[in-house]
Amino acid sequence: MNMLKAYAHQVVSYHPVAQRDDLFAEIYDELCEEFSDQQAHTQGLSEIDFLNKYKQHPMRYATQLAADSAAYLIGPQFYFSFLSAMKVALSVVVVFHLAFGVLGAFTSGDIWSAFWKMLLNISHTLLWVGAAVMGVFIALERSGEKASWLDEWDAADLKPVNGHQSVSRLESSLDLGFSTFGLLFVLGIVDFPIVLNNGAEWIREWTINVPDGFWLAMGILFVLGMGFSLYCLSRTLWTSRMRIIAITKNILWIMMLAVAVSHAELLSVGNQAAPAFLPILEKVVRGSLFVLCLIIGWDTVVHVRRLTR
């Protein structure tokens, strides 16, 4: 019943989180009962054929299940399409401004000024983009359009979900920010933070002693991390494929961090007053990397457990 589960998951994903578990159980039970009845009359009927023949697009079904008294900013037939389009548009705006804001902050040297400027620009752009998306859907509604793009759908395009667990947008956003910052660091756009040594001197000439191939692999992982985070932001529920990608990515990161931790001389500086302070800082860095490995390892274990349940 994987495809029936996928259909039910897709339907409830358009509804508030607090209602999803109960609504999913109700929809899934009804689908299983209807499917069994139809199989009794039609030999060899598959779940995909059943959904294509007897069920409409999940978004249309979700609209029918919404309360009749609900207040819609856009007409009911467009409401969930409007929300989906709005989420995608606003996510693109935030990612665009975040990337250029980080770049501007570290190239200008005035981080706080760049930060407040980024917030101001984001707010203005969000208003204009939100108004533009709303204007498009209002025009569609006034033109008599009936969301015809939902008529042509194929149940085979539904993706099996795992565990009925929602993708955390906060976690995906943090991963995106981390990967973006890391890529800027690998490319040399962002410098290593200045650290005050025991002699009250600012140490600027940091060197991380790892092979060139290590930086290339890090850059590739950061790019893949950005792409995966953007994909997660566009999804509502975890799928088995997404968990496999997350597990693979985590294992690669653990391997990379293990290589860095095990390196004999991880850090060096050009400042003459630094040698007494450097061993202490190396221990802090190695300890931080080890803790990060543990966090990533725990996240990997969680994904594996949910994948194998």
KOLLUMLUM-730815 format. One record per residue (C-alpha): residue number from 1; residue in three letters; x, y, z. Coordinates in pm, 1 decimal, padded with zeros to 6 digits. Layout:
KOLLUMLUM-730815
num: NUM; residu: ALA; x: X; y: Y; z: Z
...
***
This chain:
KOLLUMLUM-730815
num: 1; residu: MET; x: 00000.0; y: 00000.0; z: 00000.0
num: 2; residu: ASN; x: 00297.3; y: 00230.4; z: -00049.9
num: 3; residu: MET; x: 00132.8; y: 00442.2; z: -00320.5
num: 4; residu: LEU; x: -00184.5; y: 00480.9; z: -00116.4
num: 5; residu: LYS; x: 00028.9; y: 00599.8; z: 00174.6
num: 6; residu: ALA; x: 00211.1; y: 00840.0; z: -00055.7
num: 7; residu: TYR; x: -00120.1; y: 00982.7; z: -00179.1
num: 8; residu: ALA; x: -00252.1; y: 01025.4; z: 00175.7
num: 9; residu: HIS; x: 00075.1; y: 01187.3; z: 00283.5
num: 10; residu: GLN; x: 00059.2; y: 01431.6; z: -00005.9
num: 11; residu: VAL; x: -00299.2; y: 01527.0; z: 00075.9
num: 12; residu: VAL; x: -00237.0; y: 01592.1; z: 00445.2
num: 13; residu: SER; x: 00084.2; y: 01785.4; z: 00374.4
num: 14; residu: TYR; x: -00133.1; y: 02080.1; z: 00264.8
num: 15; residu: HIS; x: -00310.8; y: 02092.5; z: 00601.9
num: 16; residu: PRO; x: -00190.7; y: 02227.8; z: 00939.0
num: 17; residu: VAL; x: 00063.0; y: 02008.3; z: 01119.9
num: 18; residu: ALA; x: -00165.4; y: 01954.9; z: 01420.3
num: 19; residu: GLN; x: -00430.1; y: 01790.4; z: 01197.6
num: 20; residu: ARG; x: -00206.0; y: 01572.6; z: 00983.2
num: 21; residu: ASP; x: -00175.5; y: 01253.1; z: 01188.9
num: 22; residu: ASP; x: -00548.8; y: 01208.7; z: 01244.7
num: 23; residu: LEU; x: -00632.8; y: 01316.6; z: 00891.4
num: 24; residu: PHE; x: -00372.9; y: 01079.8; z: 00746.3
num: 25; residu: ALA; x: -00512.0; y: 00783.0; z: 00937.1
num: 26; residu: GLU; x: -00864.7; y: 00866.0; z: 00820.5
num: 27; residu: ILE; x: -00771.8; y: 00914.8; z: 00454.1
num: 28; residu: TYR; x: -00546.9; y: 00607.6; z: 00442.2
num: 29; residu: ASP; x: -00814.6; y: 00379.7; z: 00590.0
num: 30; residu: GLU; x: -01069.6; y: 00507.6; z: 00337.3
num: 31; residu: LEU; x: -00825.7; y: 00458.2; z: 00048.4
num: 32; residu: CYS; x: -00745.8; y: 00100.9; z: 00155.7
num: 33; residu: GLU; x: -01114.8; y: 00014.7; z: 00183.5
num: 34; residu: GLU; x: -01200.3; y: 00168.1; z: -00154.9
num: 35; residu: PHE; x: -00900.2; y: -00000.9; z: -00316.6
num: 36; residu: SER; x: -01002.0; y: -00341.8; z: -00180.5
num: 37; residu: ASP; x: -01357.2; y: -00294.0; z: -00310.1
num: 38; residu: GLN; x: -01235.5; y: -00196.5; z: -00656.4
num: 39; residu: GLN; x: -00989.9; y: -00487.2; z: -00668.4
num: 40; residu: ALA; x: -01277.8; y: -00724.7; z: -00605.8
num: 41; residu: HIS; x: -01444.9; y: -00598.8; z: -00924.0
num: 42; residu: THR; x: -01132.9; y: -00538.1; z: -01135.8
num: 43; residu: GLN; x: -00870.9; y: -00808.0; z: -01151.5
num: 44; residu: GLY; x: -00508.9; y: -00691.7; z: -01155.3
num: 45; residu: LEU; x: -00593.6; y: -00335.4; z: -01052.4
num: 46; residu: SER; x: -00277.7; y: -00166.4; z: -00923.1
num: 47; residu: GLU; x: -00261.2; y: 00114.7; z: -00669.7
num: 48; residu: ILE; x: -00143.1; y: 00359.4; z: -00937.5
num: 49; residu: ASP; x: -00428.4; y: 00264.9; z: -01172.8
num: 50; residu: PHE; x: -00676.7; y: 00299.4; z: -00887.1
num: 51; residu: LEU; x: -00554.3; y: 00646.9; z: -00795.0
num: 52; residu: ASN; x: -00544.8; y: 00765.9; z: -01156.1
num: 53; residu: LYS; x: -00895.0; y: 00639.0; z: -01228.7
num: 54; residu: TYR; x: -01083.4; y: 00716.0; z: -00909.2
num: 55; residu: LYS; x: -00892.0; y: 00995.1; z: -00733.5
num: 56; residu: GLN; x: -00809.3; y: 01349.9; z: -00831.1
num: 57; residu: HIS; x: -00496.4; y: 01550.9; z: -00772.7
num: 58; residu: PRO; x: -00397.2; y: 01547.4; z: -00400.1
num: 59; residu: MET; x: -00421.5; y: 01925.9; z: -00393.2
num: 60; residu: ARG; x: -00782.3; y: 01916.5; z: -00513.9
num: 61; residu: TYR; x: -00866.7; y: 01648.3; z: -00258.3
num: 62; residu: ALA; x: -00704.1; y: 01857.1; z: 00016.0
num: 63; residu: THR; x: -00917.6; y: 02153.2; z: -00089.5
num: 64; residu: GLN; x: -01234.1; y: 01945.1; z: -00057.0
num: 65; residu: LEU; x: -01134.5; y: 01838.9; z: 00294.1
num: 66; residu: ALA; x: -01076.7; y: 02196.1; z: 00409.4
num: 67; residu: ALA; x: -01346.2; y: 02349.1; z: 00628.0
num: 68; residu: ASP; x: -01627.7; y: 02513.1; z: 00433.7
num: 69; residu: SER; x: -01616.6; y: 02811.3; z: 00667.5
num: 70; residu: ALA; x: -01242.6; y: 02867.1; z: 00622.7
num: 71; residu: ALA; x: -01136.9; y: 03213.3; z: 00511.7
num: 72; residu: TYR; x: -00939.6; y: 03201.9; z: 00187.6
num: 73; residu: LEU; x: -00709.9; y: 03481.4; z: 00078.5
num: 74; residu: ILE; x: -00734.2; y: 03331.9; z: -00272.5
num: 75; residu: GLY; x: -01031.6; y: 03132.2; z: -00400.8
num: 76; residu: PRO; x: -01046.2; y: 02773.6; z: -00263.5
num: 77; residu: GLN; x: -00958.8; y: 02610.5; z: -00596.4
num: 78; residu: PHE; x: -00632.5; y: 02808.4; z: -00604.5
num: 79; residu: TYR; x: -00555.6; y: 02824.7; z: -00233.7
num: 80; residu: PHE; x: -00302.2; y: 02543.2; z: -00197.0
num: 81; residu: SER; x: -00145.7; y: 02617.0; z: -00535.6
num: 82; residu: PHE; x: -00106.7; y: 02976.0; z: -00420.4
num: 83; residu: LEU; x: 00057.9; y: 02868.6; z: -00093.4
num: 84; residu: SER; x: 00297.5; y: 02635.2; z: -00275.4
num: 85; residu: ALA; x: 00396.2; y: 02904.0; z: -00525.0
num: 86; residu: MET; x: 00438.3; y: 03158.4; z: -00245.4
num: 87; residu: LYS; x: 00663.8; y: 02925.7; z: -00042.8
num: 88; residu: VAL; x: 00888.5; y: 02856.4; z: -00341.4
num: 89; residu: ALA; x: 00912.0; y: 03224.0; z: -00439.7
num: 90; residu: LEU; x: 00986.9; y: 03344.7; z: -00086.7
num: 91; residu: SER; x: 01242.0; y: 03066.8; z: -00028.8
num: 92; residu: VAL; x: 01428.5; y: 03171.3; z: -00343.2
num: 93; residu: VAL; x: 01427.8; y: 03535.3; z: -00226.4
num: 94; residu: VAL; x: 01563.4; y: 03448.2; z: 00118.2
num: 95; residu: VAL; x: 01836.3; y: 03219.9; z: -00019.3
num: 96; residu: PHE; x: 01938.7; y: 03482.8; z: -00277.1
num: 97; residu: HIS; x: 01966.3; y: 03761.8; z: -00019.7
num: 98; residu: LEU; x: 02133.4; y: 03535.9; z: 00235.6
num: 99; residu: ALA; x: 02406.3; y: 03433.5; z: -00008.1
num: 100; residu: PHE; x: 02478.2; y: 03788.2; z: -00124.1
num: 101; residu: GLY; x: 02440.6; y: 03922.5; z: 00230.2
num: 102; residu: VAL; x: 02709.0; y: 03687.0; z: 00363.0
num: 103; residu: LEU; x: 02930.9; y: 03772.7; z: 00068.7
num: 104; residu: GLY; x: 02880.7; y: 04146.8; z: 00121.3
num: 105; residu: ALA; x: 02940.3; y: 04122.5; z: 00496.0
num: 106; residu: PHE; x: 03278.1; y: 03960.4; z: 00465.5
num: 107; residu: THR; x: 03400.8; y: 04160.5; z: 00167.4
num: 108; residu: SER; x: 03304.8; y: 04497.5; z: 00314.3
num: 109; residu: GLY; x: 03437.6; y: 04422.7; z: 00662.4
num: 110; residu: ASP; x: 03137.4; y: 04593.8; z: 00824.6
num: 111; residu: ILE; x: 02933.5; y: 04288.7; z: 00927.7
num: 112; residu: TRP; x: 02658.7; y: 04462.9; z: 01126.4
num: 113; residu: SER; x: 02592.3; y: 04724.2; z: 00861.3
num: 114; residu: ALA; x: 02571.8; y: 04455.5; z: 00593.6
num: 115; residu: PHE; x: 02344.9; y: 04247.6; z: 00818.6
num: 116; residu: TRP; x: 02089.4; y: 04525.4; z: 00872.8
num: 117; residu: LYS; x: 02104.6; y: 04617.8; z: 00504.8
num: 118; residu: MET; x: 02036.7; y: 04254.3; z: 00412.2
num: 119; residu: LEU; x: 01731.5; y: 04242.6; z: 00643.8
num: 120; residu: LEU; x: 01595.2; y: 04563.7; z: 00493.9
num: 121; residu: ASN; x: 01645.6; y: 04439.7; z: 00137.2
num: 122; residu: ILE; x: 01486.6; y: 04103.8; z: 00218.7
num: 123; residu: SER; x: 01175.6; y: 04267.4; z: 00363.9
num: 124; residu: HIS; x: 01131.2; y: 04491.6; z: 00059.0
num: 125; residu: THR; x: 01185.4; y: 04208.1; z: -00187.8
num: 126; residu: LEU; x: 00952.8; y: 03972.7; z: 00002.5
num: 127; residu: LEU; x: 00674.0; y: 04230.9; z: -00013.3
num: 128; residu: TRP; x: 00714.1; y: 04284.6; z: -00387.3
num: 129; residu: VAL; x: 00748.7; y: 03916.1; z: -00471.2
num: 130; residu: GLY; x: 00455.4; y: 03823.0; z: -00246.2
num: 131; residu: ALA; x: 00240.9; y: 04091.1; z: -00407.0
num: 132; residu: ALA; x: 00340.3; y: 03973.8; z: -00755.6
num: 133; residu: VAL; x: 00253.2; y: 03608.3; z: -00680.8
num: 134; residu: MET; x: -00080.0; y: 03712.0; z: -00528.1
num: 135; residu: GLY; x: -00153.2; y: 03933.5; z: -00828.3
num: 136; residu: VAL; x: -00096.7; y: 03642.7; z: -01067.1
num: 137; residu: PHE; x: -00341.1; y: 03418.3; z: -00879.5
num: 138; residu: ILE; x: -00602.1; y: 03692.6; z: -00844.2
num: 139; residu: ALA; x: -00580.4; y: 03745.9; z: -01220.6
num: 140; residu: LEU; x: -00621.7; y: 03371.2; z: -01277.8
num: 141; residu: GLU; x: -00926.0; y: 03363.3; z: -01051.4
num: 142; residu: ARG; x: -01087.0; y: 03664.2; z: -01221.3
num: 143; residu: SER; x: -01023.7; y: 03510.4; z: -01563.4
num: 144; residu: GLY; x: -01235.5; y: 03206.6; z: -01477.3
num: 145; residu: GLU; x: -00942.7; y: 02964.0; z: -01463.2
num: 146; residu: LYS; x: -01019.4; y: 02648.3; z: -01263.8
num: 147; residu: ALA; x: -00663.4; y: 02537.0; z: -01180.2
num: 148; residu: SER; x: -00652.5; y: 02324.2; z: -01493.5
num: 149; residu: TRP; x: -00282.3; y: 02245.2; z: -01430.7
num: 150; residu: LEU; x: -00406.0; y: 02003.6; z: -01162.7
num: 151; residu: ASP; x: -00612.8; y: 01802.9; z: -01411.5
num: 152; residu: GLU; x: -00315.2; y: 01633.1; z: -01573.3
num: 153; residu: TRP; x: -00146.1; y: 01430.3; z: -01304.0
num: 154; residu: ASP; x: -00012.2; y: 01078.2; z: -01272.3
num: 155; residu: ALA; x: -00008.8; y: 00881.2; z: -00948.5
num: 156; residu: ALA; x: 00319.4; y: 00726.6; z: -01061.8
num: 157; residu: ASP; x: 00482.0; y: 01062.6; z: -00986.9
num: 158; residu: LEU; x: 00399.0; y: 01028.9; z: -00617.2
num: 159; residu: LYS; x: 00710.9; y: 00965.1; z: -00409.7
num: 160; residu: PRO; x: 00691.1; y: 00701.6; z: -00134.0
num: 161; residu: VAL; x: 00738.7; y: 00865.6; z: 00204.7
num: 162; residu: ASN; x: 00901.5; y: 00729.5; z: 00515.4
num: 163; residu: GLY; x: 00771.8; y: 00753.0; z: 00868.6
num: 164; residu: HIS; x: 00522.8; y: 01033.1; z: 00801.2
num: 165; residu: GLN; x: 00782.1; y: 01278.0; z: 00935.9
num: 166; residu: SER; x: 00790.9; y: 01638.5; z: 00822.6
num: 167; residu: VAL; x: 01112.8; y: 01791.0; z: 00695.5
num: 168; residu: SER; x: 01233.5; y: 02057.0; z: 00940.5
num: 169; residu: ARG; x: 01260.6; y: 02387.9; z: 00754.4
num: 170; residu: LEU; x: 01470.7; y: 02531.7; z: 01037.4
num: 171; residu: GLU; x: 01721.8; y: 02247.5; z: 01015.9
num: 172; residu: SER; x: 01732.0; y: 02268.8; z: 00636.1
num: 173; residu: SER; x: 01783.2; y: 02646.4; z: 00652.6
num: 174; residu: LEU; x: 02067.8; y: 02606.8; z: 00903.2
num: 175; residu: ASP; x: 02228.9; y: 02341.3; z: 00682.2
num: 176; residu: LEU; x: 02197.6; y: 02574.8; z: 00385.0
num: 177; residu: GLY; x: 02357.7; y: 02861.7; z: 00576.4
num: 178; residu: PHE; x: 02640.5; y: 02638.5; z: 00700.3
num: 179; residu: SER; x: 02710.3; y: 02500.7; z: 00351.5
num: 180; residu: THR; x: 02702.7; y: 02850.3; z: 00198.9
num: 181; residu: PHE; x: 02942.3; y: 02989.5; z: 00460.1
num: 182; residu: GLY; x: 03169.5; y: 02685.8; z: 00422.7
num: 183; residu: LEU; x: 03183.8; y: 02720.6; z: 00045.1
num: 184; residu: LEU; x: 03271.9; y: 03090.4; z: 00076.0
num: 185; residu: PHE; x: 03548.6; y: 02994.9; z: 00319.2
num: 186; residu: VAL; x: 03689.4; y: 02726.4; z: 00088.1
num: 187; residu: LEU; x: 03686.2; y: 02972.7; z: -00202.5
num: 188; residu: GLY; x: 03882.7; y: 03221.4; z: 00007.8
num: 189; residu: ILE; x: 03605.5; y: 03482.0; z: 00018.1
num: 190; residu: VAL; x: 03564.8; y: 03446.9; z: 00395.5
num: 191; residu: ASP; x: 03877.0; y: 03461.9; z: 00613.5
num: 192; residu: PHE; x: 03947.3; y: 03257.2; z: 00923.5
num: 193; residu: PRO; x: 03829.3; y: 03447.3; z: 01234.4
num: 194; residu: ILE; x: 04083.6; y: 03658.0; z: 01420.3
num: 195; residu: VAL; x: 04178.4; y: 03509.3; z: 01759.0
num: 196; residu: LEU; x: 04338.2; y: 03686.7; z: 02057.2
num: 197; residu: ASN; x: 04642.7; y: 03499.0; z: 02194.4
num: 198; residu: ASN; x: 04776.6; y: 03490.1; z: 02547.0
num: 199; residu: GLY; x: 05002.1; y: 03784.6; z: 02480.2
num: 200; residu: ALA; x: 04704.7; y: 04002.2; z: 02388.5
num: 201; residu: GLU; x: 04809.2; y: 04004.8; z: 02023.8
num: 202; residu: TRP; x: 04574.2; y: 03955.1; z: 01727.9
num: 203; residu: ILE; x: 04670.2; y: 03648.8; z: 01524.4
num: 204; residu: ARG; x: 04582.4; y: 03695.5; z: 01158.3
num: 205; residu: GLU; x: 04804.9; y: 03463.1; z: 00955.0
num: 206; residu: TRP; x: 04627.6; y: 03132.1; z: 01005.5
num: 207; residu: THR; x: 04712.9; y: 02821.5; z: 00806.2
num: 208; residu: ILE; x: 04514.4; y: 02497.6; z: 00816.0
num: 209; residu: ASN; x: 04756.5; y: 02220.6; z: 00724.8
num: 210; residu: VAL; x: 04558.2; y: 01981.9; z: 00506.5
num: 211; residu: PRO; x: 04625.9; y: 01862.1; z: 00149.2
num: 212; residu: ASP; x: 04481.9; y: 02053.7; z: -00148.0
num: 213; residu: GLY; x: 04262.3; y: 01754.9; z: -00231.9
num: 214; residu: PHE; x: 04097.8; y: 01793.6; z: 00108.5
num: 215; residu: TRP; x: 03978.1; y: 02145.8; z: 00018.6
num: 216; residu: LEU; x: 03849.5; y: 02025.3; z: -00318.0
num: 217; residu: ALA; x: 03649.9; y: 01748.7; z: -00150.0
num: 218; residu: MET; x: 03519.1; y: 01997.3; z: 00108.7
num: 219; residu: GLY; x: 03406.2; y: 02234.3; z: -00166.0
num: 220; residu: ILE; x: 03221.8; y: 01953.8; z: -00344.6
num: 221; residu: LEU; x: 03050.7; y: 01849.5; z: -00020.9
num: 222; residu: PHE; x: 02945.4; y: 02207.6; z: 00050.8
num: 223; residu: VAL; x: 02796.8; y: 02244.1; z: -00298.9
num: 224; residu: LEU; x: 02612.3; y: 01913.7; z: -00262.3
num: 225; residu: GLY; x: 02497.0; y: 02022.4; z: 00083.4
num: 226; residu: MET; x: 02355.3; y: 02346.4; z: -00057.0
num: 227; residu: GLY; x: 02169.9; y: 02158.5; z: -00330.2
num: 228; residu: PHE; x: 02030.6; y: 01900.2; z: -00087.5
num: 229; residu: SER; x: 01922.2; y: 02170.4; z: 00160.6
num: 230; residu: LEU; x: 01737.4; y: 02358.9; z: -00114.7
num: 231; residu: TYR; x: 01567.8; y: 02034.9; z: -00218.7
num: 232; residu: CYS; x: 01466.4; y: 01963.9; z: 00143.7
num: 233; residu: LEU; x: 01319.1; y: 02313.5; z: 00170.5
num: 234; residu: SER; x: 01097.2; y: 02231.6; z: -00128.3
num: 235; residu: ARG; x: 00971.8; y: 01906.2; z: 00026.8
num: 236; residu: THR; x: 00723.0; y: 01852.0; z: 00307.2
num: 237; residu: LEU; x: 00785.7; y: 01492.2; z: 00417.2
num: 238; residu: TRP; x: 01092.1; y: 01270.5; z: 00430.0
num: 239; residu: THR; x: 01128.0; y: 00997.9; z: 00167.1
num: 240; residu: SER; x: 01350.6; y: 00690.5; z: 00170.8
num: 241; residu: ARG; x: 01565.5; y: 00837.3; z: -00106.1
num: 242; residu: MET; x: 01614.6; y: 01160.8; z: 00087.2
num: 243; residu: ARG; x: 01722.6; y: 00965.3; z: 00395.3
num: 244; residu: ILE; x: 01971.5; y: 00761.1; z: 00192.8
num: 245; residu: ILE; x: 02122.3; y: 01082.7; z: 00053.5
num: 246; residu: ALA; x: 02138.3; y: 01232.9; z: 00404.4
num: 247; residu: ILE; x: 02308.2; y: 00919.8; z: 00542.5
num: 248; residu: THR; x: 02562.5; y: 00915.5; z: 00258.5
num: 249; residu: LYS; x: 02635.6; y: 01286.3; z: 00304.1
num: 250; residu: ASN; x: 02680.7; y: 01242.8; z: 00679.2
num: 251; residu: ILE; x: 02918.8; y: 00948.7; z: 00636.4
num: 252; residu: LEU; x: 03131.9; y: 01150.8; z: 00394.6
num: 253; residu: TRP; x: 03142.0; y: 01440.2; z: 00641.5
num: 254; residu: ILE; x: 03244.5; y: 01210.9; z: 00927.4
num: 255; residu: MET; x: 03526.9; y: 01074.5; z: 00711.7
num: 256; residu: MET; x: 03644.2; y: 01425.9; z: 00621.3
num: 257; residu: LEU; x: 03632.3; y: 01547.0; z: 00981.5
num: 258; residu: ALA; x: 03813.2; y: 01233.0; z: 01100.4
num: 259; residu: VAL; x: 04094.7; y: 01307.7; z: 00853.8
num: 260; residu: ALA; x: 04120.6; y: 01663.1; z: 00988.2
num: 261; residu: VAL; x: 04117.0; y: 01555.3; z: 01353.9
num: 262; residu: SER; x: 04385.2; y: 01290.4; z: 01299.1
num: 263; residu: HIS; x: 04621.3; y: 01530.8; z: 01119.5
num: 264; residu: ALA; x: 04946.9; y: 01573.8; z: 01314.7
num: 265; residu: GLU; x: 04978.5; y: 01952.5; z: 01284.3
num: 266; residu: LEU; x: 04638.4; y: 02087.6; z: 01200.5
num: 267; residu: LEU; x: 04707.5; y: 02459.1; z: 01258.9
num: 268; residu: SER; x: 05002.0; y: 02692.4; z: 01217.6
num: 269; residu: VAL; x: 05041.0; y: 03071.2; z: 01230.1
num: 270; residu: GLY; x: 05296.9; y: 03323.1; z: 01117.1
num: 271; residu: ASN; x: 05280.3; y: 03524.4; z: 01440.3
num: 272; residu: GLN; x: 05594.5; y: 03471.3; z: 01649.7
num: 273; residu: ALA; x: 05408.7; y: 03503.9; z: 01981.9
num: 274; residu: ALA; x: 05164.0; y: 03225.2; z: 01894.9
num: 275; residu: PRO; x: 05351.5; y: 02895.8; z: 01969.6
num: 276; residu: ALA; x: 05257.3; y: 02895.3; z: 02339.0
num: 277; residu: PHE; x: 04891.7; y: 02952.0; z: 02255.3
num: 278; residu: LEU; x: 04870.3; y: 02725.0; z: 01950.0
num: 279; residu: PRO; x: 04861.3; y: 02383.7; z: 02128.6
num: 280; residu: ILE; x: 04566.8; y: 02499.3; z: 02341.5
num: 281; residu: LEU; x: 04378.6; y: 02623.1; z: 02037.3
num: 282; residu: GLU; x: 04449.4; y: 02299.8; z: 01847.7
num: 283; residu: LYS; x: 04297.1; y: 02098.6; z: 02132.0
num: 284; residu: VAL; x: 03988.5; y: 02320.3; z: 02123.9
num: 285; residu: VAL; x: 03956.1; y: 02282.3; z: 01746.0
num: 286; residu: ARG; x: 04006.5; y: 01904.2; z: 01756.1
num: 287; residu: GLY; x: 03756.5; y: 01874.1; z: 02038.8
num: 288; residu: SER; x: 03501.4; y: 02082.8; z: 01846.9
num: 289; residu: LEU; x: 03548.1; y: 01869.1; z: 01536.0
num: 290; residu: PHE; x: 03509.3; y: 01552.7; z: 01744.9
num: 291; residu: VAL; x: 03182.9; y: 01683.3; z: 01895.7
num: 292; residu: LEU; x: 03063.7; y: 01772.9; z: 01545.5
num: 293; residu: CYS; x: 03139.4; y: 01415.6; z: 01436.6
num: 294; residu: LEU; x: 02927.7; y: 01285.6; z: 01725.4
num: 295; residu: ILE; x: 02636.8; y: 01514.1; z: 01629.5
num: 296; residu: ILE; x: 02652.5; y: 01407.8; z: 01265.1
num: 297; residu: GLY; x: 02685.2; y: 01043.7; z: 01373.9
num: 298; residu: TRP; x: 02372.3; y: 01069.5; z: 01589.9
num: 299; residu: ASP; x: 02180.9; y: 01228.7; z: 01301.9
num: 300; residu: THR; x: 02295.3; y: 00940.1; z: 01081.4
num: 301; residu: VAL; x: 02174.2; y: 00682.6; z: 01335.6
num: 302; residu: VAL; x: 01832.2; y: 00854.5; z: 01348.8
num: 303; residu: HIS; x: 01801.6; y: 00843.9; z: 00969.8
num: 304; residu: VAL; x: 01906.1; y: 00477.4; z: 00958.7
num: 305; residu: ARG; x: 01653.6; y: 00381.4; z: 01227.4
num: 306; residu: ARG; x: 01369.6; y: 00559.8; z: 01050.6
num: 307; residu: LEU; x: 01475.6; y: 00411.8; z: 00717.2
num: 308; residu: THR; x: 01477.2; y: 00054.2; z: 00845.2
num: 309; residu: ARG; x: 01156.3; y: 00071.3; z: 01050.3
***
